[in-house]
Amino acid sequence: MSKITTELLLERAVPRSTRLRKIETLNLSKLQLKTGDLDPRLFSRLRHLQRLDLSDNLLDKFPNSLTLPDLRVLNCNNNKLEDVTALKQFPLLEELTYENNVYLTLNDDYKVMFLLQNLRLLNGKDITKLANHVRRVNSRKLTSKVTAHWEKFFRDQLPEKYTAEQVKSIRKKFLKSVQTNVVYGPSSLSEFTRWRVKMIAEEFLAHSLGLELNSDTETEEKADENEEESTESPREAAKDVAQVTVTPSKRKRNHSKSSPGNKRSKTQAKTEEEAALNPRKSSDVEDDPAPDKPRTSNQAAKEATPEQGAEGAQKNGEQFPKGQSNRRSSHMTGEQKSQEQDNSVVTLTPVKNSKRKEDVSAEPLHFLQCHSKGNSREDFKTQLWSCVFEPVLDSGARKDPIVSSSRTVATCGGESVCLIDCETGTVLKKYKVATEEFFSVAWTTLTMVISDSRKKAHNILAAAGRRGIVKLIHVAADFCYGEIKAHKKPIATVCFSPTQETHLFTASYDKRIALWDIGIPDCDYNFKASQLLVLETASIPLRIALVPTCPEQYLLAGCEDGCFAWNIKLDKGQKSRPFEAIFQFPDEEGMTTSHRVDGLAFLNDDVVVSKSSKPGCIYLWSWSRSFDAKGKGCQRTMSAVILAELEWSTTDMSYLTLSTCPAREYVFCGDEKGSVWMYNLSSYTTAWGSPKGKRQERRISPTQILKWPELRVNGEQPPEILVNNVVADPAFTYLVVLTSVNITAIWKKS
């Protein structure tokens, strides 16, 4: 790597120069430069530099004191920039390019437009008109909203004679609340809006309360950064968790009415438009067709007010994330578990009923509330979405699915991702990211080079959600080492390739599925992510699955408007591809392609399990007999060769997804009453595997339905329970159930 010296700068000047202060144009491209190579003391001598080319390097940010007072043109293409705010040190900048920086998004474009008042060209486009709107109209609107929020919810909280401690407390609450509740413009700009709102709020407080502007902002930000790199104490983790062991043989279903804030709309998600706006995932922007609206009634949405934002803001009946990014872990001991009662942690107590007895094959071990916002024992509104068991670090583990996972499961929902030991119910680690809502998690195993140059396999967890960012977590090191700004809209689901350990698929509400190579981090956690492929979808992708017999060639996706297939082979030159096939399924009026597919998984190498073109039904169909590869390369409609139908709930509620346990030939799906439907299909798969296997005429009934036990929380019953997801480990020892009321239930097979 070339180290920047005076001689190098003089040599790279255009034209060459004999003195640094005479240089006006400087080309430092393609030198493998990192941020640390930009020595502020050396650059401060470039007093008259006007044009600087830093393209094709490895810069992740700019030092804050380069001191280039006359810089007018800057080229940063093809770097690894993560932040643009340091560019404000170049106030005369007129032209800026930073294309092919995978971490920068539209939000960063808006930030530089605001920070650089003289900027007129950004990435080759004239942004004069838009920049004026950002600097004036946008700022005026946000200032008005910030002021109104203070007047309505916070002004009366501050006494006439206040202490410094009271001001500090109000300031902290106000900044959190205002960033959560003040929204303006599309959701794709939510990060920029929060950034500006915080800036405006601090200016407002400085003016209104006589505070010194940014008096402790830098300290807070450093504290937040340190918090992100620190771990949560076991006692803190204990405050997050509630658990109980119950015997499921004597239970009755609670049919009492839920509170108004938790009623479910019976007519929701009947059209594609409704589906785009109401996929039950919390929102702070009304016009965002993302996984943003909660599964609550319109009345509940009207009743929710931003007043609660001071402690943990609510919108549309959903509690929103609060606080700054942090990454925490915990190892809860028996002593710490006993402290839960002292900490007033909510306890879930089963209500026994001796009138009925069920023959069950699984016993509930734990009921946990480990995703609560702000560690609140009252949080029954955070929805849990995705869980996946950690693979075992063994050279032969991947060959045998029965031993390919441990008893550790990763779960996500709200602002946090948790790692749970299923046997003990211990929350091993917990990662939080403020303003995020996680929708999906996935594991991969990377062979990394450790400090002494030896290679070692490590499990890496990818987590993604509302912000369109993929977080990469090295679990053993307890370290979130990087992120990929993969999409400008929320990511619905992610999955790794089973054959290429660094290949990650992300499916987003921008109607695209992207394939990324996340790279392998070095011993300093430097890594390089690159986008390999983009699959264009006709509607929002909800579930994705790689075809087991050819995972490097075909991908299947369940979308808001049908089930599609793509050719993903990388030896094809086309990097952006349309779908190759859309599948038809029977519905109540005949055959249709237009229907929401919110459940999709492979039962074995050929049998696909999907729902839901017909209420109360889950389809099993043959991939090989449905997909004709002879005419590949053109979009075609194909009829799914149905093998059987599974009897399931007749609810019209969407996004209750399904899963499979291929090694045990089981299918699982939760319902709107907290129950888990389990199907043992081992007696059918042999017949389906034959080329002329006939369709099962009658619907297959569930082998068993696990009923949700009636629980008491501080003497009260929790609200209506929807099972959003249910996943078994490959050996079907544990069953993890994720709900809409912030409860993770863990069952163990008897």
C-alpha positions in Angstrom: 0.0 0.0 0.0 1.3 3.4 -0.9 1.8 5.7 2.1 1.1 9.4 1.4 4.2 11.5 1.5 5.1 15.0 0.4 6.9 13.5 -2.6 3.8 11.4 -3.6 1.6 14.5 -3.4 4.0 16.5 -5.6 4.2 13.7 -8.0 0.5 13.2 -8.2 -0.3 16.9 -8.7 -1.8 17.9 -12.1 0.4 19.4 -13.3 3.3 18.3 -11.2 4.4 20.8 -8.6 7.3 21.7 -6.5 5.4 23.1 -3.5 2.3 21.7 -1.8 0.5 25.0 -1.4 0.6 25.6 -5.2 -1.2 22.4 -6.0 -4.8 23.0 -7.3 -5.6 19.5 -8.8 -4.5 16.2 -7.2 -5.1 12.6 -8.3 -4.8 10.0 -5.5 -6.9 7.3 -7.1 -6.1 3.6 -7.1 -3.6 3.7 -4.3 -5.4 1.3 -1.9 -5.7 4.2 0.6 -7.5 3.8 3.9 -8.8 6.5 6.1 -5.7 6.5 8.3 -3.5 7.3 5.3 -5.1 10.8 5.0 -2.8 12.7 7.4 -4.5 16.0 8.4 -1.1 17.6 9.1 0.1 16.9 5.6 -3.2 17.8 3.9 -3.4 21.1 5.8 -0.6 22.3 3.6 -2.8 22.0 0.5 -4.2 25.5 1.0 -5.2 26.1 -2.6 -6.3 22.6 -3.6 -9.5 22.8 -5.6 -9.9 19.4 -7.3 -9.3 16.1 -5.5 -9.7 12.5 -6.9 -9.8 9.8 -4.2 -11.7 7.2 -6.3 -11.0 3.5 -6.3 -9.5 3.3 -2.8 -10.6 1.7 0.5 -11.8 4.8 2.4 -14.6 4.2 4.9 -14.8 7.8 6.1 -13.1 11.2 6.1 -11.0 12.5 8.9 -12.7 15.5 10.5 -9.8 17.9 10.0 -8.3 17.7 6.6 -8.5 21.5 6.3 -8.9 22.0 2.5 -10.5 25.4 2.6 -10.7 25.9 -1.2 -11.8 22.4 -2.3 -14.5 22.7 -5.1 -14.5 19.2 -6.8 -14.3 15.8 -5.0 -14.4 12.3 -6.5 -14.8 9.4 -4.0 -16.2 6.8 -6.4 -15.6 3.1 -5.6 -14.7 3.3 -2.0 -16.2 1.8 1.2 -17.7 5.1 2.6 -20.2 4.6 5.4 -20.9 8.2 6.3 -20.9 11.6 4.6 -21.3 14.1 7.4 -17.6 14.8 7.6 -17.8 16.4 4.2 -19.3 19.5 5.9 -15.6 20.5 6.5 -15.5 21.4 2.7 -18.0 24.3 2.6 -17.1 25.5 -0.9 -17.6 22.1 -2.5 -19.6 22.4 -5.7 -19.2 19.0 -7.4 -19.3 15.7 -5.5 -19.3 12.1 -6.8 -19.4 9.0 -4.6 -21.0 6.3 -6.8 -20.3 2.6 -6.1 -20.1 3.0 -2.3 -22.3 0.2 -1.2 -23.1 1.6 2.2 -24.3 5.0 1.1 -28.0 5.5 0.4 -30.5 8.2 -0.7 -30.4 9.4 2.9 -26.8 10.3 2.5 -27.5 12.2 -0.7 -30.0 14.4 1.3 -27.5 14.9 4.1 -24.8 16.3 1.8 -27.3 18.5 0.0 -28.1 20.0 3.4 -24.6 20.2 4.7 -23.0 21.7 1.6 -24.7 24.9 0.7 -22.8 25.4 -2.5 -23.2 21.9 -3.9 -24.8 21.9 -7.4 -23.7 18.6 -8.9 -24.0 15.3 -7.1 -23.0 12.1 -8.9 -23.1 14.0 -12.2 -26.7 15.3 -11.7 -27.8 18.9 -11.2 -29.4 19.0 -7.7 -29.8 22.7 -7.3 -33.6 22.7 -7.2 -33.9 19.6 -4.9 -31.1 20.9 -2.6 -33.0 24.2 -2.2 -36.1 22.2 -1.2 -34.1 20.2 1.3 -32.5 23.2 2.8 -35.6 25.4 3.0 -38.9 23.7 2.6 -37.9 20.4 4.3 -36.2 22.3 7.2 -39.2 24.6 7.6 -41.7 21.8 7.8 -39.6 19.8 10.3 -38.9 22.8 12.5 -42.7 23.4 12.7 -43.3 19.8 13.6 -40.6 19.7 16.2 -41.9 22.9 17.8 -45.5 21.6 17.9 -44.3 18.3 19.4 -42.6 20.2 22.3 -45.6 22.5 22.9 -48.0 19.6 22.9 -46.2 17.0 25.0 -43.2 18.5 26.8 -43.6 22.1 27.6 -45.7 21.5 30.7 -43.3 18.9 32.0 -40.7 21.5 32.8 -41.3 23.5 36.0 -40.9 27.3 36.1 -37.7 26.8 38.2 -35.9 23.9 36.9 -32.6 22.2 37.8 -29.8 21.2 35.5 -30.8 17.5 36.2 -34.4 18.2 35.2 -33.3 19.8 32.0 -31.0 16.9 31.2 -33.9 14.4 31.7 -36.4 16.4 29.6 -33.8 16.9 26.9 -33.1 13.2 26.7 -36.8 12.2 26.6 -37.6 14.9 24.1 -34.9 13.9 21.6 -35.9 10.3 21.7 -39.6 11.1 21.4 -39.3 13.7 18.6 -37.1 11.4 16.5 -39.7 8.7 16.8 -42.9 10.7 16.2 -41.9 13.5 13.8 -42.2 12.2 10.3 -42.2 13.8 6.9 -41.8 12.6 3.4 -41.3 9.0 2.2 -40.0 6.2 4.5 -37.0 5.8 2.3 -35.8 9.1 3.8 -36.6 8.2 7.4 -32.9 8.0 8.4 -32.3 11.5 7.0 -35.5 12.8 8.7 -34.4 11.5 12.1 -31.0 13.0 11.6 -32.4 16.4 10.8 -35.1 16.2 13.5 -32.4 15.6 16.1 -30.4 18.5 14.8 -33.4 20.8 14.8 -34.5 19.7 18.2 -31.1 20.4 19.7 -31.2 23.9 18.2 -34.7 24.4 19.5 -33.7 23.4 23.0 -30.6 25.6 22.9 -32.7 28.6 22.0 -35.7 27.8 24.3 -33.9 26.7 27.4 -30.7 28.6 27.0 -28.7 25.4 26.7 -25.3 25.4 25.0 -25.8 23.9 21.6 -24.6 20.4 21.3 -23.3 20.7 24.9 -23.2 17.0 25.4 -24.2 15.6 22.0 -20.7 14.4 21.3 -20.4 12.7 24.6 -23.7 11.0 24.1 -22.7 9.8 20.7 -19.5 8.4 22.0 -21.4 6.7 24.8 -23.8 5.2 22.2 -20.9 3.9 20.2 -19.3 2.4 23.3 -22.7 0.9 24.2 -22.9 -0.7 20.8 -19.5 -2.3 21.4 -20.3 -3.4 25.0 -22.3 -6.2 26.5 -25.3 -6.3 28.6 -24.9 -7.4 32.2 -26.6 -10.7 33.2 -28.8 -8.7 35.6 -29.9 -6.4 32.8 -30.7 -9.4 30.7 -32.7 -10.9 33.5 -34.9 -7.8 33.4 -35.8 -8.6 29.8 -36.9 -12.2 30.3 -39.9 -13.9 31.8 -40.3 -17.6 31.8 -42.5 -20.4 33.2 -42.7 -24.1 32.9 -46.2 -25.4 32.2 -47.9 -28.8 31.7 -50.1 -28.5 28.6 -52.4 -31.4 29.3 -55.0 -29.3 31.1 -55.7 -26.1 29.3 -58.6 -24.2 27.9 -58.6 -21.5 25.3 -59.3 -18.0 26.5 -62.1 -16.4 24.5 -62.4 -13.2 26.4 -62.4 -10.0 24.4 -59.0 -8.3 24.0 -58.5 -4.7 24.8 -59.4 -2.1 22.0 -55.7 -1.5 21.3 -55.2 -5.2 20.3 -58.3 -6.0 18.3 -57.6 -7.5 14.9 -59.2 -6.3 11.8 -61.2 -9.1 10.1 -61.2 -7.4 6.7 -57.6 -6.4 6.5 -55.3 -7.4 3.6 -58.0 -8.3 1.1 -56.5 -6.5 -1.8 -52.9 -6.0 -3.0 -53.1 -2.3 -2.0 -54.2 -3.2 1.5 -51.6 -5.9 1.7 -48.9 -3.4 0.8 -50.0 -1.1 3.5 -51.0 -3.5 6.2 -48.6 -6.3 6.6 -48.8 -6.0 10.4 -45.3 -4.5 10.8 -45.2 -1.2 12.6 -44.9 2.0 10.7 -44.2 5.7 11.2 -44.9 6.8 7.6 -48.4 6.5 6.2 -47.4 6.3 2.5 -44.8 3.6 2.8 -45.8 0.4 1.1 -43.5 -1.5 3.4 -44.0 -4.1 6.2 -45.2 -1.3 8.2 -48.8 -1.4 9.5 -49.6 -3.4 12.6 -52.4 -6.0 12.8 -54.7 -3.7 14.8 -58.1 -2.1 14.2 -58.4 1.4 12.8 -59.9 2.5 16.0 -56.8 1.5 17.9 -54.7 3.4 15.5 -56.7 6.6 16.2 -56.5 6.2 19.9 -52.7 5.9 20.0 -51.0 9.3 20.6 -47.4 10.4 20.4 -47.6 11.4 24.1 -46.1 8.0 25.0 -43.1 8.9 23.0 -41.4 10.5 26.0 -40.7 7.0 27.3 -41.3 4.8 24.3 -43.4 6.3 21.6 -46.5 4.6 20.2 -48.1 4.8 16.8 -51.1 2.9 15.4 -51.2 0.7 18.5 -47.5 -0.4 18.2 -44.7 0.6 20.5 -41.8 2.0 18.6 -38.1 1.5 19.2 -36.3 4.0 21.3 -32.8 4.8 22.5 -29.5 4.5 20.6 -27.9 1.6 18.9 -26.3 -0.9 21.2 -25.1 -4.5 21.1 -25.6 -6.5 24.2 -25.2 -10.0 25.5 -26.1 -11.8 28.7 -25.4 -15.1 30.4 -28.2 -15.6 32.9 -27.3 -17.8 35.9 -29.7 -19.5 38.4 -29.0 -16.7 40.9 -29.9 -14.0 38.4 -33.1 -15.8 37.4 -34.2 -15.7 41.0 -33.7 -12.0 40.9 -36.4 -11.6 38.3 -39.1 -11.3 41.0 -37.1 -8.6 42.8 -36.9 -6.7 39.5 -40.7 -6.8 39.0 -40.2 -8.7 35.8 -43.5 -10.0 34.4 -44.2 -13.6 35.1 -46.4 -15.7 32.9 -48.5 -18.1 35.0 -50.6 -20.9 33.3 -54.3 -21.2 34.3 -55.1 -24.9 34.8 -58.4 -26.4 33.8 -59.0 -30.1 34.7 -62.0 -30.5 32.5 -60.1 -31.5 29.4 -57.0 -33.5 28.7 -55.1 -33.8 25.4 -52.7 -36.3 24.2 -49.6 -34.2 23.4 -46.2 -35.1 22.1 -44.5 -31.9 23.1 -44.1 -30.2 26.5 -43.7 -26.4 26.8 -40.4 -25.5 28.5 -40.3 -21.7 28.6 -42.4 -18.6 27.8 -40.0 -15.6 27.3 -40.4 -11.9 26.9 -36.9 -11.0 25.8 -37.7 -8.5 23.0 -39.4 -6.0 25.2 -38.8 -2.3 24.3 -37.0 -0.6 27.0 -37.1 -3.8 29.1 -40.8 -2.9 29.8 -42.7 -5.6 31.5 -45.9 -4.1 30.0 -44.8 -4.6 26.4 -47.2 -7.0 24.7 -47.1 -5.2 21.4 -43.7 -6.0 19.9 -44.2 -8.6 17.2 -41.7 -11.4 16.7 -41.1 -12.5 13.2 -38.2 -14.8 12.5 -36.1 -17.5 14.2 -33.4 -19.9 13.0 -31.3 -22.5 14.8 -27.5 -22.0 14.9 -25.5 -24.5 12.9 -23.0 -26.7 14.8 -19.4 -25.9 14.1 -18.3 -29.4 13.0 -16.6 -30.4 9.7 -19.2 -33.1 9.2 -22.2 -31.4 10.6 -23.4 -30.0 7.3 -23.6 -33.4 5.8 -26.0 -34.7 8.4 -29.1 -32.5 8.9 -30.0 -34.3 12.1 -26.9 -32.9 13.8 -26.6 -29.6 11.8 -27.9 -27.4 14.6 -27.4 -26.8 18.2 -30.0 -26.0 20.8 -29.3 -22.3 20.4 -31.8 -20.3 18.4 -31.7 -16.7 17.1 -35.0 -14.8 17.2 -35.8 -11.3 16.1 -38.6 -8.8 16.6 -38.8 -5.1 17.4 -35.4 -3.5 17.9 -33.6 -6.6 19.1 -32.1 -9.9 18.1 -31.8 -12.6 20.8 -29.8 -15.8 21.1 -31.6 -18.3 23.3 -30.6 -21.6 24.8 -33.8 -23.7 24.2 -33.1 -26.2 27.0 -32.6 -23.7 29.8 -34.4 -20.7 28.4 -31.3 -18.6 29.0 -30.9 -15.5 26.8 -27.3 -15.9 25.9 -26.9 -12.7 23.9 -29.0 -9.8 22.9 -28.3 -7.2 20.2 -30.3 -3.9 20.0 -30.4 -1.3 17.3 -32.5 1.8 18.0 -35.0 2.8 15.3 -34.8 -0.6 13.7 -37.4 -3.3 13.5 -35.9 -6.6 12.7 -37.9 -8.9 10.4 -35.5 -11.7 9.5 -32.3 -13.5 10.6 -30.1 -16.1 8.9 -26.9 -18.1 9.8 -23.8 -18.9 7.8 -20.5 -20.4 8.7 -17.4 -18.6 7.5 -13.8 -19.8 7.6 -12.0 -16.8 9.0 -8.3 -16.0 9.5 -7.7 -15.3 13.2 -4.9 -13.2 14.7 -2.1 -15.8 14.5 -2.9 -16.5 10.8 -4.7 -19.7 11.5 -8.0 -20.4 9.9 -11.1 -21.2 12.0 -14.8 -21.7 11.3 -17.1 -19.2 12.9 -20.9 -18.7 12.8 -22.0 -15.4 11.5 -25.6 -14.1 12.0 -27.2 -11.8 9.5 -30.2 -9.7 10.7 -32.3 -7.3 8.7 -35.5 -5.4 8.7 -37.3 -2.0 8.4 -34.2 0.1 7.6 -33.1 -2.0 4.6 -29.7 -2.7 6.3 -28.2 -6.1 7.0 -26.3 -6.3 10.3 -23.5 -8.9 10.3 -22.8 -10.3 13.8 -19.8 -12.5 14.8 -21.5 -14.3 17.6 -18.5 -16.0 19.3 -16.7 -12.6 19.5 -20.0 -10.9 20.6 -19.4 -8.3 17.9 -21.5 -6.7 15.2 -18.7 -6.1 12.8 -20.4 -4.5 9.9 -23.5 -3.7 7.9 -24.7 -3.6 4.3 -27.1 -1.0 3.2 -28.8 -3.4 0.9 -32.1 -1.7 0.0 -33.8 1.6 0.3 -37.0 0.0 1.6 -37.5 -2.6 4.4 -36.1 -6.2 4.0 -38.8 -8.8 4.4 -36.5 -11.9 4.6 -32.9 -13.0 4.1 -31.3 -16.4 3.5 -27.8 -17.7 2.8 -26.9 -20.1 0.1 -26.3 -23.7 1.4 -23.4 -24.1 -1.0 -21.7 -20.7 -1.1 -21.1 -19.5 2.5 -20.7 -15.8 1.6 -23.7 -15.6 -0.7 -26.7 -13.8 1.0 -30.1 -13.2 -0.6 -32.2 -10.2 0.6 -35.8 -9.8 -0.4 -37.1 -6.2 0.0 -40.3 -4.2 -0.3 -38.7 -2.3 -3.1 -39.8 -5.3 -5.2 -36.3 -6.7 -5.6 -34.3 -9.7 -4.5 -30.6 -9.1 -4.3 -27.8 -11.5 -4.1 -24.7 -10.3 -2.1 -21.3 -11.6 -1.6 -20.6 -10.5 2.0 -17.0 -11.5 1.8 -14.9 -12.9 4.7 -13.7 -10.4 7.4 -10.0 -10.4 8.2 -8.6 -10.4 11.7 -9.4 -6.7 12.0 -12.9 -7.3 10.7 -12.3 -5.5 7.4 -14.6 -7.0 4.8 -15.9 -6.1 1.3 -19.5 -6.7 0.3 -20.5 -6.7 -3.4 -23.8 -7.1 -5.1 -23.8 -10.0 -7.6 -27.4 -10.1 -8.9 -30.7 -8.3 -8.7 -34.0 -10.2 -9.4 -36.9 -8.0 -10.4 -40.2 -9.0 -8.8 -43.7 -8.1 -10.0 -44.8 -7.5 -6.4 -43.4 -7.5 -2.9 -41.4 -10.7 -2.1 -42.3 -12.2 1.3 -40.6 -15.6 1.4 -37.7 -17.0 -0.6 -36.4 -20.6 -0.9 -33.5 -22.0 -3.0 -34.3 -25.2 -4.8 -32.5 -28.0 -2.9 -31.4 -29.9 -6.0 -29.9 -26.9 -7.7 -29.4 -24.0 -5.1 -27.0 -22.2 -7.4 -29.4 -22.2 -10.3 -33.0 -21.6 -9.2 -34.7 -19.5 -6.5 -38.4 -19.6 -5.6 -40.2 -16.7 -4.1 -43.6 -16.2 -2.5 -44.8 -12.7 -3.2 -47.8 -10.5 -2.5 -49.1 -11.3 -6.0 -48.0 -14.8 -6.7 -45.3 -17.5 -6.6 -42.3 -16.9 -9.0 -39.1 -18.6 -10.0 -35.8 -17.1 -11.2 -32.6 -18.4 -12.8 -29.8 -17.2 -10.5 -26.9 -18.9 -12.2 -24.0 -16.4 -12.0 -22.3 -17.5 -15.3 -25.1 -15.6 -17.1 -24.0 -12.1 -18.1 -27.3 -10.5 -17.1 -27.0 -9.0 -13.6 -30.6 -7.7 -13.4 -33.1 -10.4 -14.3 -36.9 -10.8 -14.6 -38.6 -13.9 -13.3 -38.7 -17.0 -15.5 -41.9 -18.5 -14.3 -45.1 -17.7 -12.4 -47.1 -20.6 -10.9 -50.9 -21.1 -11.1 -52.8 -22.6 -8.1 -56.4 -23.6 -7.7 -58.6 -21.2 -5.8 -62.4 -21.1 -5.1 -63.0 -19.9 -8.7 -60.6 -22.1 -10.6 -56.9 -21.4 -11.3 -55.1 -18.2 -10.4 -51.7 -16.7 -10.4 -52.7 -13.6 -8.5 -52.7 -14.4 -4.8 -50.5 -13.7 -1.8 -48.0 -16.4 -1.0 -47.0 -15.7 2.6 -45.7 -19.2 3.4 -43.1 -21.1 1.4 -40.6 -23.9 2.2 -39.3 -27.2 0.8 -40.3 -30.4 2.6 -37.6 -32.4 0.7 -35.6 -32.0 -2.5 -38.7 -31.8 -4.6 -41.9 -31.1 -2.5 -42.8 -27.4 -2.0 -45.1 -26.3 0.8 -46.9 -23.0 0.2 -49.9 -21.0 1.3 -52.3 -19.2 0.6 -54.4 -19.0 -2.6 -57.3 -20.7 -0.9 -58.5 -20.1 2.7 -58.0 -22.9 5.2 -55.5 -24.7 2.9 -51.8 -25.3 2.6 -50.6 -26.8 -0.7 -47.9 -29.4 -1.3 -46.7 -29.5 -4.9 -43.8 -30.9 -7.0 -41.1 -28.5 -8.2 -39.7 -30.8 -10.8 -43.1 -31.7 -12.3 -44.3 -28.1 -12.2 -41.2 -26.3 -13.6 -40.4 -27.0 -17.2 -36.8 -25.8 -17.8 -36.9 -26.5 -21.5 -38.1 -23.0 -22.3 -36.0 -21.2 -19.8 -35.2 -17.5 -20.4 -38.7 -16.3 -21.0 -41.5 -15.5 -18.6 -44.1 -18.2 -18.6 -47.1 -19.3 -16.6 -47.0 -22.8 -15.2 -49.6 -24.8 -13.3 -48.3 -26.1 -10.0 -48.7 -29.9 -9.9 -50.5 -30.3 -6.6 -49.7 -33.4 -4.6 -51.9 -32.7 -1.5 -53.7 -30.1 0.5 -53.2 -29.7 4.3 -56.2 -28.7 6.4 -55.5 -25.5 8.2 -57.3 -22.6 9.9 -59.9 -20.7 7.8 -58.7 -17.3 9.1 -58.2 -14.5 6.6 -55.2 -13.2 8.7 -52.1 -12.9 6.6 -48.4 -13.4 7.4 -48.8 -16.5 9.7 -45.9 -18.2 8.0 -45.0 -22.0 7.8 -41.9 -24.0 8.2 -40.7 -27.5 7.5 -38.4 -30.1 9.2 -37.2 -32.1 6.2 -35.2 -34.7 8.2 -38.4 -35.6 10.1 -40.8 -34.8 7.2 -42.9 -32.4 9.3 -44.7 -29.2 8.4 -45.6 -26.6 11.0 -47.9 -23.6 10.9 -49.3 -21.4 13.6 -52.8 -19.8 13.6 -54.7 -16.8 14.9 -55.6 -18.5 18.2 -52.0 -19.2 19.4 -52.1 -22.9 18.3 -49.5 -24.7 16.3 -50.6 -27.1 13.6 -48.2 -30.0 13.1 -48.3 -32.4 10.1 -46.2 -35.7 10.0 -46.0 -36.5 6.3 -43.6 -39.3 6.4 -46.2 -41.8 5.2 -46.9 -39.8 2.0 -43.5 -38.7 0.7 -42.6 -42.0 -0.9 -45.7 -42.0 -3.1 -45.1 -38.4 -4.0 -41.6 -39.1 -5.1 -42.6 -41.4 -7.9 -42.9 -39.8 -11.4 -46.6 -40.7 -11.6 -47.4 -40.0 -8.0 -51.2 -39.2 -7.7 -52.6 -36.3 -5.9 -54.0 -37.0 -2.4 -57.7 -36.5 -2.9 -58.7 -35.6 0.6 -57.2 -32.9 2.6 -54.6 -34.1 5.1 -55.6 -33.3 8.7 -52.9 -32.2 11.2 -51.2 -34.9 13.1 -51.6 -32.7 16.2 -52.6 -29.2 17.2 -50.6 -27.8 20.1 -53.0 -25.5 22.0 -51.7 -22.3 23.5 -51.9 -22.5 27.3 -54.0 -19.9 29.1 -51.4 -17.6 30.8 -51.7 -15.0 33.5 -49.5 -11.9 33.5 -49.7 -10.1 36.8 -53.1 -11.7 37.3 -54.3 -10.7 33.8 -54.5 -12.6 30.5 -52.3 -11.3 27.7 -54.0 -10.0 24.6 -55.1 -12.0 21.6 -52.2 -14.2 20.4 -51.2 -14.8 16.7 -48.5 -17.2 15.9 -46.3 -15.4 13.4 -43.8 -18.1 13.0 -42.9 -21.6 14.3 -39.6 -23.4 13.7 -38.2 -26.7 14.8 -34.5 -27.7 14.9 -33.5 -30.3 12.3 -33.8 -33.1 14.8 -37.2 -31.9 15.9 -36.2 -31.8 19.6 -37.3 -28.2 20.1 -40.1 -26.1 18.7 -39.8 -22.3 18.9 -43.1 -20.4 18.6 -43.0 -16.6 17.9 -46.1 -14.5 18.6 -47.6 -11.1 17.9 -47.6 -10.3 21.6 -43.8 -10.4 22.4 -43.8 -13.9 23.7 -41.4 -16.6 22.6 -42.6 -20.1 23.5 -40.3 -23.0 23.5 -41.6 -26.6 23.4 -39.7 -29.8 23.7 -40.7 -33.0 22.0 -41.6 -35.7 24.6 
